[in-house]
Amino acid sequence: MTDFEIVSLFNDLLNTSFARLQDFMAGLFAMLVTAWLAANQLSRRMAILVVTLYSIFAVVTIVPALATILRFALAGDLVREAAGQPGSVLGSLFPVLPSAALIMPIMTILLVGAYAGGLLFFFQARGRPLDD
C-alpha cells in the first residue's frame, strides 16, 4: 500500500469509530434523560422493559464500536510499520501512535463502564428496586 492509501484507510476507520461511539453516546444520553425524568414514575414492568431495551441497545452498539476501534488501532499499527520504511513521510505525520494492545482494553473498559454507569444512574434515580 502507498502512504496515501494507508492514511486514507486510517482516517476512514477513525471516522467510522467516532460514528459508532456517537451512536452509543446518543443512547446513553437518552437513558440518562429517561432516568432523570421518569425512572421513579415507571411501574416495575416498564422499568424492566427500559433496562432490557437499553441493554440490548448497548450490546448492539458496543460490539460494532469495539470492532471498528480495533480496525482503527490495527490501521495505526500499519501506519507505524509503514513509517519505518525508507522514504515514507508517515513518521512525520504520525510521530506517536498507541498500539492496538493499549487502545482496546481502555476502550472496552470505558464503554462497558459507561453502560454500567447508565444502569446505575437509572436505578439510583428510580429510588427503589425492581422487585416492588
N, C-alpha and C positions, 0 to 999 in steps of 0.2 A: 504494500500500500504506500502511496505517496504521503508526504507530510500533510498536504491539503485534505486528502481523504480521511486521514486519522483525526485531524482537527474537526472536520465536518461530522464524523461519527461521534466523537467525544461531545461536541456541542448538541447534537441531536439527542443523545442519550441523557445529557444534563437537563435539557428542556423537558424531555419525557418524564424524567424523575421528578422534576418540580411539579409537573402537571398531576402526577399520581399523588404526590404529597398534598397538593392543593385539594384534591378530591377528598382525601381523608380529613384534612383540617376543616373543610366545609361541613362534613358530617359530624365531627367532634363539636364544632361550634353549635350546630343545630341541637345536639344532645345537651349541651350546657344551657342553651336558651330554654329548651323544653324543661329541663330540670329546675331551672330558676323560676320559671313562670308557672309550671303546672304539676310538678312532681308530687307535692303534698295533697293535691286535689284528685289524683288518679286513684281509681279503685285498684285492688290487688291484681285483678286480671289485666287491666290496662297497663299497670306498671310492669308486669311480666312481659306483656307484648312489646312495650317500648324497649326494655332491656334485651329481649330476644332479637328484635329488628336491628337494634344498634349493634349487637354482637355479630349478627350476620353481615351487616354493612361493614363492620370493622375487618372481618376476615376477607371479604370481597375486595376491600380497598388496600389493606395492609400487604397482602400477598403480592399483588401486582406492583405495588410501590417498592417492596423489597427486591422483587425480580428486576425492575428497571434500575434500581440503585446498584444492584450487583453488576449489571451490564455496564453501567456508567463507571463503576470502580474498576472493572476489568479493562475498560477502554483507557482509563487512566494508567493502568499498568502497561498497556500497549504504547501509550504516549511516552511513558518513562523509558521503555525499551527502545523505541524509535529515536528518542532524543540522544541516546548514546551512539548512534550511527554517525560516521563522518559526514559532514556537510549538512546535517539536519539543523533546522532553526528551532526545533521544538524545545530544546533545552533552554533557550532564552525566552520562549513564550510561556513555558510551564516549568519554572525553576523548581518548585516543590509541589509534589502531589502525594497525598496519603495513599497507602496501598489498600486493596480490597479487604485484606485481612484486618485492617484497622477500622475501615468505614462500616462494614457490615454489622459487627457486634454493637457498635454505637447506635446505628440507625434502628436496629432491631429493638434495643432497649428503649430508645426514645419513642418509637411507635407503639410498642406494647405498653409502655408506661403511660402514654397519652390515653390509650384505650382504657386502661385500668383507672386512670385518674378521672376520666369521664364517667365511668360507672360509680366510682367513689363519690363524686360530686352529686350524681343523681340520688344515690341512697342517702347522702347527708342532707340534701335539700328535701327529700321525702320525709325524713324525720322519724320514720317508723319502718320496721322490717316488712318484707313481703308476705309474711305469714299472718298478717292481721285481717 
